[in-house]
Amino acid sequence: MKNEIKFWGGEELPLELHKVRVVQKLHLVPVERRLEAIAAGGFNTFKLSTPDVFLDMLTDSGTNAMSDDQLSAMFRADDAYAGSQSFERLHGAVREVLGKELLLPVHQGRAAEHIICRTFVRPGDVVPMNYHFTTFYAHAVEQGGGIEELLCDGALDIHSENPFKGNMDIAKLEECIARNGAGKIAFVRMEASTNLIGGQPFSMANLREVRRVADRHGLMLVLDASLIGENAYLIKKREPEWHDAQIRAILHEMTSMADIVYFSARKLSSSRGGGICTDNKDLYLKMEVLVPLFEGFLTYGGISTREMEAMAVGLFETLDETAISQSPQFIGYMVGELMQRGIPCVTPAGVLGCHVDAREFCSHIAPEQYPAGALAAAFYIASGVRGMERGTLSNARDTEGREVPADVELLRLAIPRRVLTLSQIRYAIDRLAWLWENRSLIGGLRFTYEPAVLRFFMGSLEPVGDWPHRLARRFREDFGESL
């Protein structure tokens, strides 16, 4: 059934094809408390406590709603340390859905990145990719390697009609291999979909070209499949060859081209955990020894058996177009409504969330004062909605300690699967529209505590000036004391 419906008045809206049976109470605290909370959290939305958060749009990682089938499956978990039947069911789901015969379970996606990088990245190696992800980059650097981002031309254009801005530039890939030598390429990595530039997908045609280049030079292709369901959905919608294909066929075609597929189940199957899968026994054996060392035994890998049961069902639900289409459709609706109000967003709408162009929204804030981080803090003050920064704050400093401006400066408002209602999305749109009209009140941020690695998770900042209080005062003037 189509997830969008045209109402009698002509408006088209995304339609929730599920019903709510379990609820969790939310709190919309007053603006005074929001101001106190963000200050106590060092103006870092990661450090907010959930009683102070109304709508949590920080991430879709581990926050997607589980289905009734997933929850019921958790009751049949086999808690054996070794040889668990829960693992066997998960293994079967990986074979069916991802088309790979061998599975190494890990506790989440970054654990898979750790094991892959520790196994295959050597000092001086390079990993060409369509775009980096923060934790993968950290693991590659920890092993003495580096990355090269080989996005297609126009991929960083905020406003575009390019349906596949996550594509890798094939000419750049060939040049990268020629310049470094195939022996210094650890592997080629493709991410479905490119998280840091607005959840942009790659096309099947592009993945085929990447595979051809890898074959020609004897290189491995590694696929980050954490958002592969949504990438497959957008391939079906945007790539003519696949319009009439089933999601299962699209997924199998994508994974068949990769030597190693890894994923975070926190995204892929609305549960917890992760996995590394392959058909190559030699590759499997190279990684196998690290799972008991860092994760747990080979039939649990740091995941509870209950979560394995939920993962298995969630993987099968990835084949359901109704299930995987809701988030992209809600994202598309939100992006469209914001753009109509003049609020700059990444277009075309991608997956994971709505991505607001903080560089344009806060054009008066210097790049070194983290405009996307400031916008995330300001939006929380104005709404109680927790989003997150995806820009310079998420970057790492260079070896000289200098700030590295991000390619794009984004406020990401994640829309987890089957969690938010349309009225809640509309509330977020309304408060962001108010903030757009009052954007001149937003100021910059500076670090008071800056960790050396993944600083955006744990760092603390302070405002440059008294802008948060001025923003809160304007909010009280426009909306009154009572919420």
C-alpha positions as CSV (number, residue, x, y, z in Angstrom):
1,M,0.0,0.0,0.0
2,K,1.2,3.5,-0.8
3,N,2.4,5.4,2.3
4,E,1.4,8.8,1.0
5,I,-2.2,9.7,0.5
6,K,-3.9,12.7,-1.2
7,F,-6.6,14.3,0.9
8,W,-9.8,15.6,-0.5
9,G,-8.5,19.2,-0.2
10,G,-5.5,18.2,-2.4
11,E,-2.8,18.0,0.2
12,E,-0.5,15.0,0.1
13,L,0.7,13.7,3.5
14,P,2.8,10.7,4.6
15,L,0.5,8.1,6.2
16,E,1.6,6.0,9.2
17,L,0.8,2.4,8.3
18,H,1.1,1.2,11.8
19,K,-0.9,1.7,15.0
20,V,0.4,2.7,18.4
21,R,0.0,0.1,21.1
22,V,2.7,1.0,23.7
23,V,3.4,4.6,24.5
24,Q,6.2,6.5,26.4
25,K,5.4,9.7,28.1
26,L,7.2,12.9,26.8
27,H,7.9,16.1,28.7
28,L,7.9,19.6,27.2
29,V,9.7,21.6,29.8
30,P,9.6,25.4,29.9
31,V,12.1,27.5,28.0
32,E,13.8,28.5,31.3
33,R,14.5,24.9,32.1
34,R,15.7,24.2,28.5
35,L,18.2,27.1,28.9
36,E,19.5,25.6,32.2
37,A,19.7,22.1,30.7
38,I,21.7,23.1,27.6
39,A,24.1,25.2,29.7
40,A,24.6,22.3,32.2
41,G,25.3,20.0,29.2
42,G,28.0,22.3,27.8
43,F,25.9,23.3,24.9
44,N,26.3,19.8,23.5
45,T,23.0,18.1,22.7
46,F,24.6,14.7,23.4
47,K,24.8,15.6,27.1
48,L,21.2,16.5,27.6
49,S,19.1,14.2,29.8
50,T,16.0,12.8,28.3
51,P,13.6,14.2,30.9
52,D,14.5,17.6,29.4
53,V,14.0,16.5,25.8
54,F,10.6,16.7,24.2
55,L,11.3,15.2,20.7
56,D,14.6,13.2,20.4
57,M,15.8,13.8,16.9
58,L,19.5,13.2,17.8
59,T,19.9,10.0,15.9
60,D,18.1,6.9,14.5
61,S,20.8,4.7,16.0
62,G,19.1,2.4,18.5
63,T,16.0,4.7,18.6
64,N,13.9,3.1,15.9
65,A,10.6,1.6,17.1
66,M,10.6,-2.2,17.2
67,S,7.6,-4.1,15.9
68,D,5.3,-6.4,17.8
69,D,6.9,-9.3,16.0
70,Q,10.4,-8.3,17.2
71,L,9.3,-7.9,20.8
72,S,7.6,-11.2,20.9
73,A,10.6,-12.9,19.3
74,M,12.7,-11.7,22.2
75,F,10.9,-14.1,24.6
76,R,12.2,-17.2,22.8
77,A,15.9,-16.2,23.3
78,D,18.3,-19.1,23.9
79,D,20.8,-17.7,26.5
80,A,23.5,-20.2,25.8
81,Y,27.1,-18.7,25.8
82,A,28.1,-20.9,22.9
83,G,26.0,-22.5,20.1
84,S,22.9,-20.4,20.8
85,Q,19.9,-21.0,18.6
86,S,19.2,-17.3,18.7
87,F,22.5,-16.8,16.8
88,E,21.4,-19.5,14.3
89,R,18.2,-17.6,13.6
90,L,20.2,-14.4,13.2
91,H,22.6,-16.2,10.9
92,G,19.7,-17.5,8.8
93,A,18.3,-14.0,8.5
94,V,21.6,-12.6,7.3
95,R,21.7,-15.4,4.6
96,E,18.2,-14.6,3.5
97,V,18.3,-10.8,3.6
98,L,21.9,-9.9,2.9
99,G,22.8,-13.0,0.9
100,K,26.1,-13.7,2.8
101,E,27.0,-17.1,4.2
102,L,29.4,-16.2,7.0
103,L,28.6,-13.9,10.0
104,L,30.7,-12.5,12.8
105,P,28.4,-10.8,15.5
106,V,29.6,-7.6,17.1
107,H,28.0,-5.3,19.6
108,Q,27.4,-2.4,17.2
109,G,28.6,-0.9,13.9
110,R,31.8,0.8,15.3
111,A,32.9,-2.5,16.7
112,A,32.7,-3.9,13.1
113,E,34.8,-0.9,11.9
114,H,37.3,-1.6,14.7
115,I,37.8,-5.3,13.6
116,I,37.9,-4.5,9.9
117,C,40.4,-1.7,10.3
118,R,42.5,-3.7,12.8
119,T,42.6,-6.6,10.3
120,F,43.2,-4.9,7.0
121,V,44.5,-1.3,7.6
122,R,48.3,-1.0,7.9
123,P,50.4,2.1,8.6
124,G,50.5,4.2,5.4
125,D,47.5,2.5,3.9
126,V,44.7,4.5,2.3
127,V,40.9,3.7,2.2
128,P,39.2,5.4,-0.7
129,M,35.5,5.9,0.0
130,N,32.4,7.8,-1.1
131,Y,32.5,9.7,2.2
132,H,33.8,9.1,5.7
133,F,31.9,8.4,8.8
134,T,33.3,9.7,12.1
135,T,33.9,6.4,13.9
136,F,35.3,4.7,10.8
137,Y,37.7,7.6,10.2
138,A,38.9,7.3,13.9
139,H,39.5,3.6,13.6
140,A,41.4,3.9,10.3
141,V,43.7,6.7,11.7
142,E,44.2,4.6,14.9
143,Q,45.8,1.9,12.7
144,G,48.0,4.4,11.0
145,G,46.0,4.6,7.8
146,G,44.2,7.5,6.1
147,I,41.2,8.0,4.0
148,E,40.4,9.7,0.6
149,E,36.9,10.9,-0.1
150,L,36.0,10.5,-3.7
151,L,32.5,12.0,-4.0
152,C,31.0,12.7,-7.4
153,D,31.0,16.3,-8.6
154,G,28.2,18.3,-7.1
155,A,27.7,15.9,-4.1
156,L,28.4,18.8,-1.7
157,D,26.0,21.2,-3.4
158,I,23.3,21.7,-0.7
159,H,20.5,22.3,-3.2
160,S,20.5,19.9,-6.1
161,E,18.4,17.6,-8.3
162,N,21.1,14.9,-8.3
163,P,19.3,11.8,-6.9
164,F,22.5,10.0,-6.0
165,K,24.9,12.4,-4.4
166,G,26.5,9.5,-2.5
167,N,28.0,8.2,-5.7
168,M,31.8,7.7,-5.9
169,D,33.7,9.4,-8.7
170,I,35.2,6.6,-10.8
171,A,37.9,8.7,-12.4
172,K,39.0,9.9,-8.9
173,L,39.1,6.3,-7.7
174,E,41.4,5.3,-10.6
175,E,43.6,8.3,-9.9
176,C,43.8,7.5,-6.2
177,I,44.8,3.9,-6.9
178,A,47.4,5.0,-9.5
179,R,48.9,7.7,-7.2
180,N,49.1,5.4,-4.1
181,G,49.6,2.1,-5.7
182,A,47.2,-0.8,-5.3
183,G,49.4,-2.3,-2.6
184,K,48.7,0.7,-0.4
185,I,44.9,0.6,-0.8
186,A,43.6,-1.4,2.2
187,F,40.2,-1.7,0.6
188,V,37.5,0.5,-1.1
189,R,34.6,1.4,1.2
190,M,31.1,2.4,0.1
191,E,28.6,3.7,2.6
192,A,24.9,3.3,2.2
193,S,23.9,6.1,2.6
194,T,26.4,8.9,3.2
195,N,25.6,10.0,6.7
196,L,27.6,13.2,7.0
197,I,26.5,14.9,3.8
198,G,22.8,14.5,4.4
199,G,22.0,10.8,4.1
200,Q,22.6,10.7,0.4
201,P,22.3,7.4,-1.5
202,F,24.5,5.9,-4.2
203,S,23.1,4.2,-7.3
204,M,23.4,0.6,-8.3
205,A,25.1,1.6,-11.5
206,N,27.8,3.4,-9.5
207,L,28.3,0.5,-7.2
208,R,28.8,-1.7,-10.2
209,E,31.5,0.6,-11.6
210,V,33.3,0.7,-8.2
211,R,33.2,-3.1,-8.2
212,R,34.7,-3.2,-11.7
213,V,37.6,-0.9,-10.7
214,A,38.2,-3.0,-7.6
215,D,38.3,-6.2,-9.6
216,R,40.7,-4.7,-12.1
217,H,43.2,-3.8,-9.4
218,G,42.6,-6.8,-7.1
219,L,41.1,-4.8,-4.3
220,M,38.4,-5.6,-1.7
221,L,35.1,-3.7,-1.7
222,V,33.7,-3.2,1.8
223,L,30.1,-2.0,2.2
224,D,28.7,-0.2,5.2
225,A,25.2,-1.5,5.1
226,S,23.8,0.3,8.2
227,L,21.3,2.3,6.1
228,I,21.1,-0.2,3.1
229,G,17.4,-0.6,3.4
230,E,16.7,3.1,2.8
231,N,19.4,3.2,0.1
232,A,17.6,0.3,-1.6
233,Y,14.3,2.1,-1.3
234,L,15.7,5.2,-3.0
235,I,17.3,3.1,-5.8
236,K,13.8,1.6,-6.4
237,K,12.3,5.1,-6.5
238,R,15.0,7.0,-8.4
239,E,16.9,4.5,-10.7
240,P,14.7,3.4,-13.6
241,E,16.2,0.0,-14.0
242,W,14.9,-1.0,-10.6
243,H,11.4,0.6,-10.5
244,D,9.7,-2.7,-10.6
245,A,12.1,-4.7,-8.5
246,Q,11.4,-6.1,-5.1
247,I,13.5,-4.7,-2.2
248,R,15.0,-8.2,-1.7
249,A,16.4,-8.3,-5.2
250,I,17.9,-4.8,-4.8
251,L,19.5,-5.7,-1.5
252,H,21.0,-9.0,-2.9
253,E,22.4,-7.2,-5.9
254,M,24.1,-4.6,-3.7
255,T,25.6,-7.0,-1.2
256,S,26.7,-9.4,-4.0
257,M,29.2,-6.8,-5.1
258,A,30.9,-6.5,-1.7
259,D,33.6,-8.7,-0.3
260,I,32.7,-7.7,3.2
261,V,29.4,-6.2,4.4
262,Y,29.1,-4.8,7.9
263,F,26.2,-3.1,9.6
264,S,24.9,-1.5,12.8
265,A,21.6,-3.2,13.7
266,R,20.8,-0.1,15.7
267,K,20.0,1.4,12.3
268,L,19.4,-1.6,9.9
269,S,17.0,-3.7,11.9
270,S,15.5,-1.4,14.6
271,S,17.3,-3.3,17.4
272,R,20.8,-3.4,18.9
273,G,24.0,-5.1,17.9
274,G,25.8,-5.4,14.6
275,G,27.6,-7.8,12.3
276,I,30.3,-8.4,9.7
277,C,29.4,-10.8,6.9
278,T,31.2,-12.3,3.9
279,D,31.2,-15.3,1.6
280,N,35.0,-15.4,1.7
281,K,36.3,-17.9,4.2
282,D,39.8,-16.5,4.2
283,L,38.6,-13.0,5.0
284,Y,36.4,-14.5,7.7
285,L,39.2,-16.3,9.4
286,K,41.4,-13.2,9.4
287,M,38.8,-11.3,11.4
288,E,37.4,-14.2,13.5
289,V,40.2,-14.2,16.1
290,L,39.4,-10.6,17.1
291,V,35.7,-11.3,18.0
292,P,36.4,-13.4,21.1
293,L,39.2,-10.9,22.0
294,F,37.1,-7.8,21.8
295,E,33.5,-8.7,21.6
296,G,32.6,-12.1,23.0
297,F,32.2,-15.6,21.8
298,L,31.5,-16.2,18.1
299,T,27.8,-17.0,18.7
300,Y,27.0,-13.9,20.7
301,G,29.7,-11.2,19.9
302,G,28.7,-8.9,22.7
303,I,25.0,-8.9,21.8
304,S,22.3,-10.3,24.2
305,T,20.5,-13.2,22.7
306,R,17.2,-11.3,23.1
307,E,18.6,-8.6,20.8
308,M,19.7,-11.3,18.3
309,E,16.1,-12.4,18.1
310,A,14.9,-8.9,17.5
311,M,17.8,-8.4,14.9
312,A,16.7,-11.4,13.0
313,V,13.1,-10.3,12.7
314,G,14.2,-6.7,12.0
315,L,16.3,-7.9,9.1
316,F,13.3,-9.6,7.5
317,E,11.3,-6.5,8.0
318,T,13.9,-4.6,6.0
319,L,12.4,-6.4,3.0
320,D,9.1,-4.7,3.7
321,E,8.8,-1.6,1.6
322,T,6.1,-0.2,3.9
323,A,8.5,-0.5,6.9
324,I,11.5,1.1,5.3
325,S,9.7,3.8,3.4
326,Q,8.1,5.7,6.3
327,S,11.3,7.4,7.5
328,P,12.3,8.7,4.0
329,Q,8.8,9.9,3.3
330,F,8.5,11.8,6.6
331,I,12.0,13.3,5.9
332,G,10.8,14.3,2.4
333,Y,7.7,15.9,3.9
334,M,9.7,17.9,6.5
335,V,12.3,19.0,4.0
336,G,9.6,20.2,1.6
337,E,7.7,22.1,4.3
338,L,10.9,23.8,5.5
339,M,12.0,24.7,2.0
340,Q,8.6,26.3,1.3
341,R,9.3,28.6,4.4
342,G,12.6,29.6,2.9
343,I,14.6,27.5,5.4
344,P,17.7,26.0,3.6
345,C,17.9,22.2,3.7
346,V,19.9,19.5,1.8
347,T,18.0,18.5,-1.3
348,P,17.0,16.1,-2.6
349,A,15.8,14.8,0.8
350,G,17.9,11.8,1.8
351,V,17.6,9.2,4.6
352,L,18.2,9.2,8.4
353,G,16.9,12.7,8.9
354,C,16.2,16.2,7.7
355,H,19.5,18.1,7.2
356,V,19.3,21.9,7.7
357,D,22.0,24.0,6.1
358,A,23.5,25.7,9.2
359,R,26.1,27.5,7.1
360,E,23.4,29.6,5.4
361,F,21.0,29.6,8.5
362,C,23.8,31.0,10.6
363,S,25.8,32.8,7.9
364,H,26.8,35.5,10.5
365,I,28.7,32.9,12.7
366,A,32.4,32.3,11.9
367,P,33.2,28.7,10.9
368,E,35.6,28.3,13.9
369,Q,32.6,29.1,16.2
370,Y,30.7,26.0,15.1
371,P,27.5,27.3,13.4
372,A,25.9,23.9,13.2
373,G,26.6,23.2,16.9
374,A,25.2,26.6,17.8
375,L,22.1,26.0,15.7
376,A,21.5,22.7,17.4
377,A,21.7,24.3,20.8
378,A,19.5,27.2,19.7
379,F,16.9,24.9,18.3
380,Y,16.7,23.0,21.5
381,I,16.2,26.2,23.5
382,A,13.4,27.2,21.1
383,S,11.7,23.9,20.9
384,G,12.9,21.2,23.4
385,V,13.8,19.2,20.3
386,R,17.2,17.5,20.4
387,G,19.0,17.4,17.0
388,M,22.7,17.1,16.5
389,E,25.6,18.9,14.7
390,R,27.1,17.5,11.6
391,G,29.8,19.9,10.6
392,T,33.2,21.3,11.8
393,L,32.5,20.2,15.4
394,S,32.2,16.6,14.1
395,N,35.6,16.9,12.4
396,A,39.0,16.4,14.0
397,R,41.7,19.0,14.1
398,D,44.7,18.5,11.8
399,T,48.2,17.3,13.1
400,E,49.1,20.9,13.8
401,G,46.1,21.4,16.0
402,R,44.3,23.6,13.5
403,E,40.5,23.5,12.9
404,V,39.4,21.8,9.7
405,P,36.3,23.4,8.3
406,A,33.7,20.8,7.3
407,D,32.6,20.4,3.7
408,V,29.1,21.0,4.8
409,E,27.7,22.5,8.0
410,L,24.5,20.8,8.9
411,L,21.9,20.5,11.7
412,R,20.6,16.9,11.5
413,L,17.1,16.2,12.7
414,A,16.8,12.5,12.7
415,I,13.5,10.8,12.1
416,P,13.6,7.3,13.4
417,R,11.4,4.6,11.9
418,R,7.8,4.5,13.3
419,V,8.5,6.8,16.3
420,L,7.3,10.3,15.5
421,T,3.8,11.4,14.5
422,L,3.0,13.9,11.8
423,S,1.9,16.5,14.4
424,Q,5.2,16.2,16.2
425,I,7.0,16.7,12.9
426,R,4.8,19.8,12.3
427,Y,5.7,21.1,15.7
428,A,9.4,20.9,14.9
429,I,8.8,22.6,11.6
430,D,7.0,25.5,13.4
431,R,9.7,26.1,15.9
432,L,12.4,25.9,13.3
433,A,10.5,28.5,11.3
434,W,10.3,30.8,14.3
435,L,14.1,30.3,14.8
436,W,14.7,31.2,11.2
437,E,12.9,34.5,11.7
438,N,15.1,35.1,14.8
439,R,18.3,33.6,13.5
440,S,20.3,36.9,14.0
441,L,20.1,36.2,17.8
442,I,22.1,33.0,17.5
443,G,25.8,33.3,18.3
444,G,28.8,31.1,18.2
445,L,30.3,28.5,20.6
446,R,33.8,27.7,21.9
447,F,35.3,24.7,23.6
448,T,35.8,24.6,27.4
449,Y,36.7,20.9,27.2
450,E,37.9,19.3,24.0
451,P,38.6,15.5,23.9
452,A,41.3,14.5,21.4
453,V,39.1,11.9,19.7
454,L,35.4,12.1,18.7
455,R,35.1,15.5,20.5
456,F,31.5,16.0,19.4
457,F,30.4,13.2,21.7
458,M,31.9,14.3,24.9
459,G,33.1,17.9,24.5
460,S,31.8,20.9,26.4
461,L,31.3,24.3,25.0
462,E,30.2,27.8,26.1
463,P,28.4,30.5,24.2
464,V,30.4,33.4,22.7
465,G,28.4,36.2,24.4
466,D,25.0,36.1,26.0
467,W,23.0,35.0,23.0
468,P,21.2,32.0,24.6
469,H,19.6,34.3,27.2
470,R,18.6,36.8,24.6
471,L,17.1,34.0,22.5
472,A,15.1,32.7,25.4
473,R,13.8,36.2,26.2
474,R,12.6,36.6,22.7
475,F,10.9,33.2,22.9
476,R,9.1,34.3,26.1
477,E,8.0,37.5,24.4
478,D,6.5,35.6,21.4
479,F,5.1,32.6,23.1
480,G,4.4,33.7,26.7
481,E,5.5,32.1,29.9
482,S,3.1,29.1,29.7
483,L,3.8,26.4,27.2
